[in-house]
Amino acid sequence: MTVGVILLGCAKNQVDTQTMLGYLKAAGYSFTAEPSEADILIVNTCGFITPAKEESIDAIFEMAQYKKEGSCRLLVVTGCLSERYRRELTEEMPEVDLFLGVREYEKLPRLIGEKLGLPCSPAIVPERLLVTPPHRAYLRIGDGCNNRCAYCAIPLIRGDLRSVPLERLVDEAKALADMGVTELSVIAQDTSGYGKDLYGKPRLIPLLKALDRIGGFRWVRLLYTYPDTVTPELLDTLAEGNTLVPYLDMPLQHCNDEILRRMHRRGTKAHIERVLDHIRANYPDFTLRTTMMVGFPGETDAQFQELMQFLRDYPFDRVGAFAFSPEEGTAAEAMPDQIDEAVKEARLAALMEQQQDISKARNERWIGRELTMLVEETGMDGTYGRTIREAPDADGLVCVAPSYRHEPGQYIPVRLTGADPYDMIGECL
């Protein structure tokens, strides 16, 4: 039996998909990237915000056409959307044969076998199958989240924080290095909260130091840090490691203290500024990434302008931004003073227009510098890759002249020669 998987959503969903594929491979299934060739189609969905839900539903209906046409025998839906809305989806999508949540992947071979009348051996611990290119991988250090941000549905979908024991993470990282992975991205819903549930206090720094000692990795990158737990010690650890890259991904959502309070975000604008001042004074070459939300209920024009001024005063290399979406079951859904959609979209457009100029200026600071580039792809129009300044699946790329001497996964020296808001131009050395 051949399985095709449609993967949607974030890097955490990629890890879930790898787990799922591992169980299926252990049960004897093979895989295809072409939906028309699959006996079984699996859509691993995202249910975080409304556009992601809509994309997931569209993908389900698109895959249902293959079943209708007869090339597919079984349609399976997994992931966050299925976890949260299984009952509603079951009623509204009779085309789907099986819905599974985010903690049921080991059941998948057995349930598929039952649906198709196939024998199935007991679930075993699977090998990890990468859905990323072979030179890079994500290490998920926990699932769920103890933060109760007023706008966020993640705890409703994935529950409280469940950290993976440190020793198990080190073993998993060593296995990835043995597989040839050279770039490791450390992820969770809140990486800086890692270990609180297991050890009574955060254990992210000891974990990072343990990962830094593993041979085989060139770059170890930390993502998704919660602002109030970013400390000078954490920043110093990132800056001084052998393989840890000087890259801070700190989703802020806003800077105004009243908005942060209404969002149920811990920490203050003053703390955020202290973190950024520490970086500015000690590590000016840190790459800074954040996420901002506009149009949260009650956000005034003055509070939005405060956010705009903050981004001018504390320029980030990369900013992802989105307009508030009232997610079902969250505290913010029922808040008064909801912002008109047109106002939200106008604020989002203004913020991103301003950020383009900021990001371009931040990139231009690097023109003339020599860096190592990890090659991602080579084509007729150029060889593309990333330096320590670009996270996979999130940031831009560096483009150098086409060179068929280089293949994906190689690390090559380049000199940066040009910049735009998202990408860089370079030349091979």
Protein Blocks (a to p, Z undefined) as FASTA:
>chain_A
ZZddddehjfklmmmmmmmmmmmmmnopacdfbfklpfbdcddddfkbmmlmmmmmmmmm
mmmmmmmnopambdcdedjklmmmmmmmmmmmmmbmbdcdfklmmmmmmmmmmmnopacd
dddddddddfbdfkbccddfbecjfbdcfkbcklmmnopaddddfklmmmmmmmmmmnop
abdcdddfblmlgoklmnopacklmmmmmmmmpghiabdcdehiafklccfklmmmmmmm
mklccdddddekpabfklmmmnopgcjfklmmmmmmmmmmmmmmbccdddddehiahiaf
klmmmmmmmmmmmccfbdcdddddddehiaklmpghiacfklmmmmmmmmmmmmmmmmmm
mmmmmgoiacddddfbdcfkbccdddfkbcghkbccddddddfkbcehiacddddfbdcf
kbccdddZZ
